[in-house]
Amino acid sequence: MFLKCNTPTKIKEEVKAVYGDTAPLLITVKFWTAQFKGIRISLEDDERSGRYKNATSDDNIAKVHQMVLGDIRIKVREIAETMYMSIKCVCPILNQVLGLRELSMLWVPCLLT
């Protein structure tokens, strides 16, 4: 629509006709048109910096599980440093995937009280 030289207001009206109440706000459409006026030429997502989402791979989960079984007093920081992962990646593995929680400095299954 931008390449057809439509204004943001006109684009917003056409998008609203198709999507109804779920259409993006006018400010969002203005942002998009500003992006395409400048440097953006593709609709594909740009590359993002940071770690990949594969930190919770089966291999990493198995290694974390072995570390916890080897020493139930191990700290999250120690696991993160050993595995070269962030603490934000290790905590979901322990809590959500392995079902463990820290209880008085010990990692135990969540079912135990």
N, CA, C and O atoms as a GROMACS GRO file, in nm:
protein
  452
    1MET      N    1   0.082  -0.119   0.000
    1MET     CA    2   0.000   0.000   0.000
    1MET      C    3   0.087   0.125   0.000
    1MET      O    4   0.051   0.227  -0.060
    2PHE      N    5   0.200   0.118   0.067
    2PHE     CA    6   0.289   0.232   0.071
    2PHE      C    7   0.347   0.259  -0.067
    2PHE      O    8   0.362   0.374  -0.107
    3LEU      N    9   0.380   0.153  -0.140
    3LEU     CA   10   0.437   0.169  -0.273
    3LEU      C   11   0.337   0.228  -0.372
    3LEU      O   12   0.376   0.283  -0.476
    4LYS      N   13   0.209   0.218  -0.340
    4LYS     CA   14   0.105   0.280  -0.424
    4LYS      C   15   0.083   0.425  -0.387
    4LYS      O   16  -0.014   0.487  -0.432
    5CYS      N   17   0.172   0.481  -0.304
    5CYS     CA   18   0.169   0.621  -0.260
    5CYS      C   19   0.044   0.655  -0.179
    5CYS      O   20  -0.007   0.767  -0.188
    6ASN      N   21  -0.005   0.560  -0.101
    6ASN     CA   22  -0.116   0.587  -0.011
    6ASN      C   23  -0.064   0.654   0.115
    6ASN      O   24   0.048   0.628   0.159
    7THR      N   25  -0.144   0.741   0.173
    7THR     CA   26  -0.109   0.806   0.299
    7THR      C   27  -0.134   0.708   0.414
    7THR      O   28  -0.209   0.612   0.397
    8PRO      N   29  -0.073   0.731   0.530
    8PRO     CA   30  -0.098   0.643   0.644
    8PRO      C   31  -0.246   0.635   0.682
    8PRO      O   32  -0.295   0.530   0.722
    9THR      N   33  -0.317   0.746   0.670
    9THR     CA   34  -0.459   0.747   0.702
    9THR      C   35  -0.538   0.658   0.607
    9THR      O   36  -0.626   0.584   0.649
   10LYS      N   37  -0.505   0.665   0.479
   10LYS     CA   38  -0.572   0.582   0.378
   10LYS      C   39  -0.539   0.435   0.401
   10LYS      O   40  -0.627   0.348   0.390
   11ILE      N   41  -0.414   0.407   0.433
   11ILE     CA   42  -0.373   0.268   0.461
   11ILE      C   43  -0.449   0.216   0.582
   11ILE      O   44  -0.497   0.102   0.582
   12LYS      N   45  -0.459   0.298   0.686
   12LYS     CA   46  -0.531   0.259   0.808
   12LYS      C   47  -0.677   0.225   0.777
   12LYS      O   48  -0.730   0.126   0.828
   13GLU      N   49  -0.742   0.306   0.694
   13GLU     CA   50  -0.882   0.281   0.658
   13GLU      C   51  -0.897   0.149   0.583
   13GLU      O   52  -0.990   0.074   0.609
   14GLU      N   53  -0.805   0.121   0.491
   14GLU     CA   54  -0.813  -0.003   0.414
   14GLU      C   55  -0.787  -0.126   0.504
   14GLU      O   56  -0.853  -0.228   0.490
   15VAL      N   57  -0.691  -0.113   0.593
   15VAL     CA   58  -0.661  -0.224   0.684
   15VAL      C   59  -0.777  -0.246   0.780
   15VAL      O   60  -0.811  -0.361   0.811
   16LYS      N   61  -0.838  -0.139   0.827
   16LYS     CA   62  -0.952  -0.152   0.919
   16LYS      C   63  -1.070  -0.217   0.849
   16LYS      O   64  -1.146  -0.292   0.912
   17ALA      N   65  -1.088  -0.190   0.718
   17ALA     CA   66  -1.197  -0.253   0.643
   17ALA      C   67  -1.178  -0.404   0.637
   17ALA      O   68  -1.276  -0.478   0.635
   18VAL      N   69  -1.054  -0.449   0.634
   18VAL     CA   70  -1.027  -0.592   0.625
   18VAL      C   71  -1.028  -0.657   0.764
   18VAL      O   72  -1.090  -0.761   0.783
   19TYR      N   73  -0.957  -0.596   0.860
   19TYR     CA   74  -0.938  -0.658   0.991
   19TYR      C   75  -1.034  -0.609   1.099
   19TYR      O   76  -1.038  -0.669   1.207
   20GLY      N   77  -1.107  -0.506   1.075
   20GLY     CA   78  -1.204  -0.458   1.173
   20GLY      C   79  -1.138  -0.399   1.296
   20GLY      O   80  -1.046  -0.317   1.286
   21ASP      N   81  -1.185  -0.440   1.414
   21ASP     CA   82  -1.135  -0.385   1.540
   21ASP      C   83  -0.993  -0.430   1.573
   21ASP      O   84  -0.926  -0.369   1.656
   22THR      N   85  -0.947  -0.536   1.510
   22THR     CA   86  -0.813  -0.587   1.540
   22THR      C   87  -0.705  -0.519   1.456
   22THR      O   88  -0.588  -0.555   1.465
   23ALA      N   89  -0.743  -0.422   1.375
   23ALA     CA   90  -0.646  -0.350   1.291
   23ALA      C   91  -0.552  -0.269   1.379
   23ALA      O   92  -0.591  -0.223   1.486
   24PRO      N   93  -0.428  -0.250   1.336
   24PRO     CA   94  -0.333  -0.172   1.415
   24PRO      C   95  -0.374  -0.025   1.424
   24PRO      O   96  -0.450   0.025   1.341
   25LEU      N   97  -0.322   0.042   1.524
   25LEU     CA   98  -0.352   0.183   1.544
   25LEU      C   99  -0.287   0.268   1.435
   25LEU      O  100  -0.194   0.223   1.368
   26LEU      N  101  -0.336   0.389   1.420
   26LEU     CA  102  -0.282   0.481   1.319
   26LEU      C  103  -0.135   0.511   1.347
   26LEU      O  104  -0.057   0.524   1.253
   27ILE      N  105  -0.097   0.522   1.472
   27ILE     CA  106   0.042   0.551   1.506
   27ILE      C  107   0.134   0.438   1.459
   27ILE      O  108   0.247   0.463   1.417
   28THR      N  109   0.085   0.314   1.464
   28THR     CA  110   0.162   0.200   1.416
   28THR      C  111   0.178   0.206   1.264
   28THR      O  112   0.286   0.180   1.212
   29VAL      N  113   0.071   0.240   1.195
   29VAL     CA  114   0.076   0.251   1.049
   29VAL      C  115   0.171   0.364   1.009
   29VAL      O  116   0.246   0.351   0.912
   30LYS      N  117   0.169   0.474   1.083
   30LYS     CA  118   0.262   0.584   1.055
   30LYS      C  119   0.406   0.540   1.075
   30LYS      O  120   0.495   0.578   0.998
   31PHE      N  121   0.431   0.460   1.179
   31PHE     CA  122   0.565   0.409   1.203
   31PHE      C  123   0.611   0.321   1.088
   31PHE      O  124   0.724   0.332   1.041
   32TRP      N  125   0.521   0.232   1.040
   32TRP     CA  126   0.555   0.145   0.929
   32TRP      C  127   0.589   0.225   0.804
   32TRP      O  128   0.688   0.196   0.736
   33THR      N  129   0.507   0.324   0.772
   33THR     CA  130   0.534   0.403   0.652
   33THR      C  131   0.664   0.481   0.665
   33THR      O  132   0.736   0.497   0.566
   34ALA      N  133   0.695   0.528   0.784
   34ALA     CA  134   0.822   0.597   0.805
   34ALA      C  135   0.939   0.501   0.784
   34ALA      O  136   1.042   0.541   0.730
   35GLN      N  137   0.923   0.377   0.826
   35GLN     CA  138   1.028   0.277   0.806
   35GLN      C  139   1.053   0.253   0.657
   35GLN      O  140   1.168   0.244   0.614
   36PHE      N  141   0.946   0.244   0.579
   36PHE     CA  142   0.962   0.216   0.437
   36PHE      C  143   1.004   0.340   0.358
   36PHE      O  144   1.058   0.327   0.248
   37LYS      N  145   0.981   0.457   0.411
   37LYS     CA  146   1.032   0.578   0.346
   37LYS      C  147   1.183   0.585   0.359
   37LYS      O  148   1.251   0.638   0.271
   38GLY      N  149   1.233   0.533   0.468
   38GLY     CA  150   1.376   0.542   0.496
   38GLY      C  151   1.453   0.427   0.434
   38GLY      O  152   1.461   0.414   0.312
   39ILE      N  153   1.509   0.344   0.520
   39ILE     CA  154   1.604   0.243   0.476
   39ILE      C  155   1.543   0.106   0.453
   39ILE      O  156   1.604   0.023   0.384
   40ARG      N  157   1.429   0.080   0.506
   40ARG     CA  158   1.372  -0.055   0.499
   40ARG      C  159   1.317  -0.083   0.359
   40ARG      O  160   1.242  -0.002   0.304
   41ILE      N  161   1.355  -0.199   0.303
   41ILE     CA  162   1.305  -0.235   0.171
   41ILE      C  163   1.244  -0.375   0.170
   41ILE      O  164   1.187  -0.416   0.069
   42SER      N  165   1.255  -0.448   0.282
   42SER     CA  166   1.209  -0.585   0.287
   42SER      C  167   1.105  -0.602   0.396
   42SER      O  168   1.105  -0.530   0.496
   43LEU      N  169   1.017  -0.699   0.376
   43LEU     CA  170   0.916  -0.731   0.477
   43LEU      C  171   0.966  -0.836   0.576
   43LEU      O  172   0.898  -0.865   0.675
   44GLU      N  173   1.084  -0.894   0.550
   44GLU     CA  174   1.141  -0.996   0.637
   44GLU      C  175   1.189  -0.932   0.767
   44GLU      O  176   1.225  -0.814   0.771
   45ASP      N  177   1.189  -1.013   0.875
   45ASP     CA  178   1.241  -0.967   1.003
   45ASP      C  179   1.391  -0.944   0.994
   45ASP      O  180   1.461  -1.018   0.924
   46ASP      N  181   1.439  -0.842   1.063
   46ASP     CA  182   1.582  -0.817   1.070
   46ASP      C  183   1.645  -0.917   1.167
   46ASP      O  184   1.576  -0.973   1.253
   47GLU      N  185   1.776  -0.939   1.153
   47GLU     CA  186   1.844  -1.025   1.247
   47GLU      C  187   1.848  -0.958   1.383
   47GLU      O  188   1.858  -0.836   1.394
   48ARG      N  189   1.840  -1.040   1.487
   48ARG     CA  190   1.842  -0.988   1.623
   48ARG      C  191   1.966  -1.039   1.693
   48ARG      O  192   2.012  -1.151   1.670
   49SER      N  193   2.019  -0.955   1.779
   49SER     CA  194   2.136  -0.997   1.855
   49SER      C  195   2.091  -1.079   1.975
   49SER      O  196   1.973  -1.080   2.010
   50GLY      N  197   2.184  -1.145   2.036
   50GLY     CA  198   2.151  -1.222   2.156
   50GLY      C  199   2.165  -1.371   2.132
   50GLY      O  200   2.206  -1.415   2.025
   51ARG      N  201   2.130  -1.446   2.231
   51ARG     CA  202   2.143  -1.590   2.224
   51ARG      C  203   2.024  -1.650   2.149
   51ARG      O  204   1.916  -1.592   2.143
   52TYR      N  205   2.048  -1.767   2.094
   52TYR     CA  206   1.942  -1.839   2.026
   52TYR      C  207   1.850  -1.904   2.130
   52TYR      O  208   1.888  -1.920   2.246
   53LYS      N  209   1.732  -1.940   2.088
   53LYS     CA  210   1.634  -2.002   2.177
   53LYS      C  211   1.666  -2.148   2.204
   53LYS      O  212   1.592  -2.213   2.279
   54ASN      N  213   1.773  -2.202   2.147
   54ASN     CA  214   1.802  -2.343   2.166
   54ASN      C  215   1.876  -2.371   2.296
   54ASN      O  216   1.933  -2.479   2.313
   55ALA      N  217   1.875  -2.276   2.388
   55ALA     CA  218   1.941  -2.298   2.517
   55ALA      C  219   1.870  -2.407   2.596
   55ALA      O  220   1.932  -2.470   2.682
   56THR      N  221   1.744  -2.431   2.568
   56THR     CA  222   1.670  -2.537   2.637
   56THR      C  223   1.664  -2.663   2.550
   56THR      O  224   1.560  -2.729   2.544
   57SER      N  225   1.773  -2.696   2.485
   57SER     CA  226   1.777  -2.817   2.404
   57SER      C  227   1.782  -2.939   2.496
   57SER      O  228   1.810  -2.928   2.615
   58ASP      N  229   1.752  -3.055   2.438
   58ASP     CA  230   1.752  -3.178   2.517
   58ASP      C  231   1.889  -3.208   2.576
   58ASP      O  232   1.900  -3.259   2.688
   59ASP      N  233   1.994  -3.174   2.502
   59ASP     CA  234   2.130  -3.196   2.550
   59ASP      C  235   2.158  -3.110   2.674
   59ASP      O  236   2.212  -3.159   2.773
   60ASN      N  237   2.122  -2.982   2.667
   60ASN     CA  238   2.144  -2.893   2.781
   60ASN      C  239   2.061  -2.934   2.902
   60ASN      O  240   2.107  -2.928   3.015
   61ILE      N  241   1.938  -2.976   2.877
   61ILE     CA  242   1.851  -3.021   2.987
   61ILE      C  243   1.913  -3.141   3.056
   61ILE      O  244   1.913  -3.150   3.179
   62ALA      N  245   1.965  -3.235   2.977
   62ALA     CA  246   2.026  -3.354   3.035
   62ALA      C  247   2.150  -3.318   3.116
   62ALA      O  248   2.172  -3.375   3.223
   63LYS      N  249   2.231  -3.225   3.067
   63LYS     CA  250   2.352  -3.184   3.140
   63LYS      C  251   2.316  -3.116   3.272
   63LYS      O  252   2.379  -3.142   3.374
   64VAL      N  253   2.215  -3.027   3.269
   64VAL     CA  254   2.172  -2.960   3.391
   64VAL      C  255   2.118  -3.062   3.491
   64VAL      O  256   2.146  -3.053   3.610
   65HIS      N  257   2.041  -3.158   3.441
   65HIS     CA  258   1.986  -3.262   3.529
   65HIS      C  259   2.097  -3.343   3.594
   65HIS      O  260   2.090  -3.374   3.713
   66GLN      N  261   2.200  -3.379   3.518
   66GLN     CA  262   2.312  -3.454   3.574
   66GLN      C  263   2.388  -3.372   3.678
   66GLN      O  264   2.433  -3.426   3.778
   67MET      N  265   2.401  -3.241   3.654
   67MET     CA  266   2.470  -3.155   3.750
   67MET      C  267   2.393  -3.150   3.882
   67MET      O  268   2.452  -3.155   3.990
   68VAL      N  269   2.261  -3.141   3.873
   68VAL     CA  270   2.178  -3.134   3.994
   68VAL      C  271   2.180  -3.268   4.067
   68VAL      O  272   2.185  -3.271   4.190
   69LEU      N  273   2.176  -3.378   3.993
   69LEU     CA  274   2.182  -3.510   4.057
   69LEU      C  275   2.318  -3.532   4.123
   69LEU      O  276   2.326  -3.599   4.226
   70GLY      N  277   2.423  -3.478   4.064
   70GLY     CA  278   2.556  -3.492   4.121
   70GLY      C  279   2.575  -3.414   4.249
   70GLY      O  280   2.645  -3.459   4.340
   71ASP      N  281   2.512  -3.298   4.258
   71ASP     CA  282   2.524  -3.213   4.377
   71ASP      C  283   2.394  -3.136   4.394
   71ASP      O  284   2.369  -3.039   4.322
   72ILE      N  285   2.311  -3.180   4.489
   72ILE     CA  286   2.181  -3.114   4.504
   72ILE      C  287   2.193  -2.976   4.569
   72ILE      O  288   2.094  -2.903   4.576
   73ARG      N  289   2.312  -2.941   4.616
   73ARG     CA  290   2.334  -2.809   4.674
   73ARG      C  291   2.394  -2.710   4.574
   73ARG      O  292   2.438  -2.602   4.614
   74ILE      N  293   2.397  -2.744   4.447
   74ILE     CA  294   2.458  -2.659   4.345
   74ILE      C  295   2.375  -2.532   4.327
   74ILE      O  296   2.253  -2.534   4.337
   75LYS      N  297   2.443  -2.424   4.301
   75LYS     CA  298   2.376  -2.295   4.284
   75LYS      C  299   2.345  -2.272   4.136
   75LYS      O  300   2.415  -2.323   4.048
   76VAL      N  301   2.240  -2.196   4.110
   76VAL     CA  302   2.201  -2.164   3.973
   76VAL      C  303   2.315  -2.093   3.902
   76VAL      O  304   2.340  -2.118   3.784
   77ARG      N  305   2.383  -2.006   3.972
   77ARG     CA  306   2.495  -1.932   3.914
   77ARG      C  307   2.605  -2.027   3.869
   77ARG      O  308   2.664  -2.007   3.763
   78GLU      N  309   2.633  -2.130   3.949
   78GLU     CA  310   2.736  -2.227   3.913
   78GLU      C  311   2.697  -2.306   3.789
   78GLU      O  312   2.781  -2.332   3.702
   79ILE      N  313   2.571  -2.343   3.780
   79ILE     CA  314   2.523  -2.415   3.662
   79ILE      C  315   2.536  -2.326   3.539
   79ILE      O  316   2.582  -2.371   3.434
   80ALA      N  317   2.496  -2.201   3.553
   80ALA     CA  318   2.501  -2.108   3.440
   80ALA      C  319   2.644  -2.087   3.392
   80ALA      O  320   2.670  -2.083   3.272
   81GLU      N  321   2.737  -2.072   3.485
   81GLU     CA  322   2.877  -2.052   3.448
   81GLU      C  323   2.937  -2.176   3.383
   81GLU      O  324   3.012  -2.165   3.286
   82THR      N  325   2.904  -2.292   3.434
   82THR     CA  326   2.956  -2.417   3.378
   82THR      C  327   2.901  -2.443   3.238
   82THR      O  328   2.974  -2.488   3.150
   83MET      N  329   2.774  -2.414   3.219
   83MET     CA  330   2.709  -2.441   3.091
   83MET      C  331   2.723  -2.327   2.991
   83MET      O  332   2.677  -2.338   2.877
   84TYR      N  333   2.786  -2.216   3.032
   84TYR     CA  334   2.798  -2.097   2.948
   84TYR      C  335   2.660  -2.047   2.904
   84TYR      O  336   2.638  -2.014   2.787
   85MET      N  337   2.568  -2.044   3.000
   85MET     CA  338   2.431  -1.998   2.976
   85MET      C  339   2.402  -1.886   3.076
   85MET      O  340   2.474  -1.869   3.174
   86SER      N  341   2.295  -1.812   3.050
   86SER     CA  342   2.255  -1.710   3.145
   86SER      C  343   2.168  -1.774   3.253
   86SER      O  344   2.113  -1.883   3.235
   87ILE      N  345   2.157  -1.705   3.364
   87ILE     CA  346   2.072  -1.754   3.473
   87ILE      C  347   1.927  -1.759   3.428
   87ILE      O  348   1.850  -1.845   3.472
   88LYS      N  349   1.889  -1.666   3.340
   88LYS     CA  350   1.751  -1.664   3.290
   88LYS      C  351   1.719  -1.784   3.202
   88LYS      O  352   1.602  -1.816   3.183
   89CYS      N  353   1.820  -1.851   3.150
   89CYS     CA  354   1.797  -1.974   3.074
   89CYS      C  355   1.798  -2.097   3.164
   89CYS      O  356   1.729  -2.195   3.136
   90VAL      N  357   1.875  -2.092   3.271
   90VAL     CA  358   1.887  -2.208   3.359
   90VAL      C  359   1.763  -2.224   3.447
   90VAL      O  360   1.716  -2.336   3.468
   91CYS      N  361   1.710  -2.114   3.498
   91CYS     CA  362   1.595  -2.122   3.590
   91CYS      C  363   1.473  -2.190   3.529
   91CYS      O  364   1.414  -2.276   3.595
   92PRO      N  365   1.432  -2.158   3.405
   92PRO     CA  366   1.319  -2.231   3.347
   92PRO      C  367   1.347  -2.380   3.326
   92PRO      O  368   1.256  -2.462   3.336
   93ILE      N  369   1.471  -2.414   3.297
   93ILE     CA  370   1.505  -2.556   3.283
   93ILE      C  371   1.483  -2.627   3.415
   93ILE      O  372   1.424  -2.735   3.419
   94LEU      N  373   1.531  -2.567   3.524
   94LEU     CA  374   1.517  -2.630   3.655
   94LEU      C  375   1.371  -2.635   3.700
   94LEU      O  376   1.324  -2.739   3.746
   95ASN      N  377   1.301  -2.523   3.686
   95ASN     CA  378   1.166  -2.514   3.740
   95ASN      C  379   1.061  -2.576   3.651
   95ASN      O  380   0.981  -2.657   3.698
   96GLN      N  381   1.058  -2.541   3.524
   96GLN     CA  382   0.950  -2.583   3.436
   96GLN      C  383   0.974  -2.719   3.371
   96GLN      O  384   0.885  -2.803   3.366
   97VAL      N  385   1.096  -2.740   3.322
   97VAL     CA  386   1.124  -2.864   3.250
   97VAL      C  387   1.151  -2.980   3.346
   97VAL      O  388   1.091  -3.087   3.333
   98LEU      N  389   1.241  -2.958   3.442
   98LEU     CA  390   1.276  -3.066   3.535
   98LEU      C  391   1.182  -3.073   3.655
   98LEU      O  392   1.182  -3.172   3.727
   99GLY      N  393   1.102  -2.970   3.677
   99GLY     CA  394   1.007  -2.971   3.788
   99GLY      C  395   1.073  -2.964   3.924
   99GLY      O  396   1.024  -3.024   4.020
  100LEU      N  397   1.183  -2.890   3.935
  100LEU     CA  398   1.254  -2.877   4.062
  100LEU      C  399   1.233  -2.739   4.120
  100LEU      O  400   1.207  -2.642   4.048
  101ARG      N  401   1.246  -2.730   4.250
  101ARG     CA  402   1.246  -2.600   4.316
  101ARG      C  403   1.347  -2.605   4.428
  101ARG      O  404   1.381  -2.711   4.479
  102GLU      N  405   1.394  -2.487   4.466
  102GLU     CA  406   1.496  -2.480   4.570
  102GLU      C  407   1.427  -2.475   4.706
  102GLU      O  408   1.342  -2.390   4.732
  103LEU      N  409   1.466  -2.567   4.791
  103LEU     CA  410   1.407  -2.576   4.924
  103LEU      C  411   1.521  -2.587   5.024
  103LEU      O  412   1.587  -2.690   5.031
  104SER      N  413   1.543  -2.482   5.099
  104SER     CA  414   1.646  -2.481   5.201
  104SER      C  415   1.782  -2.522   5.143
  104SER      O  416   1.851  -2.610   5.194
  105MET      N  417   1.818  -2.454   5.033
  105MET     CA  418   1.946  -2.474   4.965
  105MET      C  419   1.957  -2.609   4.895
  105MET      O  420   2.066  -2.647   4.852
  106LEU      N  421   1.848  -2.683   4.880
  106LEU     CA  422   1.849  -2.812   4.810
  106LEU      C  423   1.752  -2.806   4.694
  106LEU      O  424   1.648  -2.741   4.704
  107TRP      N  425   1.785  -2.873   4.584
  107TRP     CA  426   1.693  -2.884   4.471
  107TRP      C  427   1.613  -3.012   4.489
  107TRP      O  428   1.668  -3.122   4.488
  108VAL      N  429   1.482  -2.996   4.504
  108VAL     CA  430   1.393  -3.110   4.525
  108VAL      C  431   1.279  -3.102   4.426
  108VAL      O  432   1.248  -2.994   4.376
  109PRO      N  433   1.213  -3.217   4.397
  109PRO     CA  434   1.095  -3.212   4.310
  109PRO      C  435   0.986  -3.126   4.370
  109PRO      O  436   0.972  -3.119   4.492
  110CYS      N  437   0.909  -3.060   4.285
  110CYS     CA  438   0.804  -2.970   4.332
  110CYS      C  439   0.696  -3.042   4.412
  110CYS      O  440   0.626  -2.979   4.490
  111LEU      N  441   0.682  -3.172   4.394
  111LEU     CA  442   0.578  -3.246   4.464
  111LEU      C  443   0.609  -3.260   4.612
  111LEU      O  444   0.517  -3.278   4.692
  112LEU      N  445   0.735  -3.252   4.650
  112LEU     CA  446   0.770  -3.263   4.792
  112LEU      C  447   0.741  -3.134   4.864
  112LEU      O  448   0.768  -3.026   4.811
  113THR      N  449   0.688  -3.143   4.984
  113THR     CA  450   0.661  -3.023   5.064
  113THR      C  451   0.736  -3.029   5.194
  113THR      O  452   0.726  -2.937   5.276
   0.00000   0.00000   0.00000
